[in-house]
Amino acid sequence: MQPSSSALLALLALPFLGAALAPLVYRVLGERTAYFAAAVAAASLALVASLYGTHGTVVVPWIPTYGVSLAFYVDGLALLIGTLATGVGVLVFTYSGGYMHGEPGQAKYYATLLAFMGSMLGVAFAADLIALFVFWELTSVSSFLLIGHYQDADASQYAARKSMLITVAGGLFMLVGFLLLHVVATGVPGVDSAFRLAGEGSILANADTMVAALRAQGLLVPVLLLVGVGAATKSAQVPFHIWLPNAMEAPTPVSAFLHSATMVKAGVYLVGRFRPLLVTDEWTLVFGVLGLATMTITAILAVGASDIKELLAYSTASHLGLIVAGYGMSGYLGAETGAFHILNHALFKAALFLVAGIVAHEAGTRAIDELGGLAEDLPITAGITFVAALGMAGVPPFNGFYSKEFLFHAVYVTAEQFVANGGSVLWWLLPAVAVFGSIFTFLYSIKFLMLFFGDKPDALGEVHAPPLAMTIPAFVLGTLALLVGLGGVAATFGYHGWPVGALESFVGSVTHSSVAPGGESHDFSYYLPTEVSPWLIMSAVTIGVGTVAYPFFDRIRDAVRAVRSVDPLRPNWYYDGITEGLDRSSAIDLIQTGNLRTYAAVLSLALAALTLGAYAAASVALPDIVYAGLEPALVIVLAVAVIGAVAVAASPSHISGVLTLSILGFMVAIFYILGSAPDLALTQLVIETLVLVIFLLVLDKLPAFYGTVDRLKAARDAVVAAAVGLTVSVTVLLSTAAGPDDVIAQYFVANGGVPAEHDPIFVNAGGGGNIVNVILVDFRAFDTLGEISVVAMAALSVITLIAMRERGEIQ
């Protein structure tokens, strides 16, 4: 069934509308704005639910000349990400009502979080490469603001800058990959729109011919790597994982929302979306190795964490690596792994982040060594942690076990197939690394769980129960994770009724979204193992070795910290060195002087260089300048204007400079009169007179003379002025050289007046007597509205500054 265009467009617009209203709502509701935001998320969730059972594309023309449109696509994968963004959003906004009590900047916080939710929905449903990139970058911008919520904290600023640099840089690589896809798709039969990613006549719908064209042009691997960089930076894959632990400086609700359920899922969503197009042997090598490396390395780093949010951050990167590795495996099993673990990870990890917020909020510390025995004071939270942590560890029958089992199955079968087809025996490293990384996953999961058991440190003191606004969201997520796990138990005994059947059907639709056209496909189901298999043995080894190794956790942790302390082994060492080196080697200190003259000079020279360089690169030729036919009066006016310009440069004071500058304005007015444009001349005279009066009033408050300028600065200013003058002159000559055959003035004249025959109301003509006025208020109505809006905003800014000065807020 085709999705409802009104429901889909309302879904995408609602969060942004809520974001725009949030500051106004905060003035009325104060901290209860959290529940307004939760209501917006709930309405968005209802709209997502209304799209269940539909499949297809909704297209809104955007830039039709270039084949760019706002195209949105509804399928299982889009609905999964949309459900997580809105469903977890409801819980996180509700949780924020308790957690953010007394916190600064709440109006901006809720507005930005709603804007992020809207951006994530745009990523999920985008079916056009350009629209996907726009929403992708909007997630980076909004997450930058959320990670840097505590603006006065150096750590928060550092974390926000790091996330922005890494994710935006990755997005630019991805954009290049998109453009290469567009170039190739332009010549592929069956692709109706070269920017269309999904849907009928799209790139994905013609995957086989697209892959053949990419191979023929030698672009398959470059496109795969470029898109992979974008996905890797957003989903914190090694070595780009370094921004995620620092991002924990954000408030805990932000961590739960962005870094477990939504933003980091954008990267794995991209992998899942492009999998039907690019899944090849090269794909398996790149994403299989990348995912398993990330899963293992960040799981080891999580064992060495000293802070509960740091542990969860590395854990998030590890499980994202599991999803990428799953999607990297060939066949239907790989798609099952990625699809199911996106859901499972969102449930148990969002719950654990909310638990971490409860612990930090009530115990007053996030240090692992300072916590223990919390179940005595937080029994409900301990129960949530029990379910979520064991799911994260991959212990049956909890939800994470099933998708971990899918991964073991997928990597084993993939390695077996490659070796059977003559590949290297090194492919058997895939299942070996998967087990090795999973052992560390088991260790840090049990460590997090044990914070609630054992002896309570004496220094911890009394831990109060959290408010319901914080407990209920975590409880809901933990309950959902438990139900998914119990669903596997029920399916083992043959029960596939509601809700198990509905869940299997939904995950199956998500899986099909990432299966190559014509590839292996079957109904999705999950259950506890009922017979011995290599992948069951892999799960048993993971849990068994992890159980044996846990008593030595402290020694393992100390060893990890010792290795991590070696600078060349830390990606952060390279990041800090590169950024600090760029700061030292840049000319930023020469430019950021606080001097307006310097800023104007640099900006003007840069614009002139870019413009003239573009003309040179395009090999444009200047038109012939014809002087014949100039009337004597026009020559005199131009000569006076030139003399006035020279006089401005030679003026010794502000007063004389402004007065001689007005000569230029009056000469322009006379030029309009000679050009038969009295309306423009009158407008120019009025504006010139008003500006002259305003200048003189302002100059009355300034010194009478400019002062002295040394010859070096004067020479620099002369170069800047000459460069800008040359740029403007060349631009005017080039832009006025060509004359269109269809002169637009004829259209204005023909349609600007009152038609000879017309009804009392007509809309096919301007209906005015002054063609200039008709152009401004009819033909150029939106342009004029924009100009009026700019003037209105400037006036409001002036009024605001005056009001602030009267209140003594500014001097």
Buried (B, 14 or more C-beta within 10 A) or exposed (E): EEBBBEBBBBBBEBBBEBBEBBBEBBEEEEBEBBBBBBBBBBBBBEBBBBBBEBBBBBBEEBEEEEBBBBBBBBBBBBBBBBBBBBBBBBBBBBBBBBBBBEEEBBBBBBBBBBBBBBBBBBBBBBBBBBBBBBBBBBBBBBBBBBBBBBEEEEEBBBBBBBBBBBBBBBBBBBBBBBBBBBEBBEEBEBBEBBBBBBBEEBBBBBBEBBBEBBEEBEBBBBBBBBBBBBBBBBBBBBBBBBBBBBBBBBBBBBBBBBBBBBBBBBBBBBBBBBBBBBBBEBBBBBBBBBBBBBBBBBBBBBBBBEBBBBBBBBBBBBBBBBBBBBBBBBBBBBBBBBBBBBBBBBBBBBBBBBBBBBBBBBBEBBEBEBBBBBBEBBEBBBBBBBBBBBBBBBBBBBBBBBBBBBBBBBBBBBBBBBBEEEBEEEBBBBBEBBBBBBBBBBBBBBBBBBBBBEEBBEEBEEBEBBBEBBBBBBBBBBBBBBBBBBBBBBBBEEEBEEEBBEBBBBBBBBBBBBBBEEBEEEEBBBBBBEEEBEBBBBBEBBBEBBBEBBEEBEEBBEBBBEEBEEEEEBEBEEBBEEBEEEEEEEEEEEEEEEEEEBEEBBEBBEEBEEBBEEBEEEEEEEEEEEEEEEEEEBEEBEEBBEBBBEBBEEBEEBBBBBBBBBBBBBBBBBBBBEEEBEEBBEBBBEEBBEBBEEBBEEBEEEEEEEEEEEEEEEEBBEEBEEBBEEBEEBEEBBEEEEEEEEEEEEEBEEBBBEEEEEEEEEEEBBBBEEBBEBBBEBBEEEEBEEEEEEEEEEEEEEEEEEEEEEEEEEE
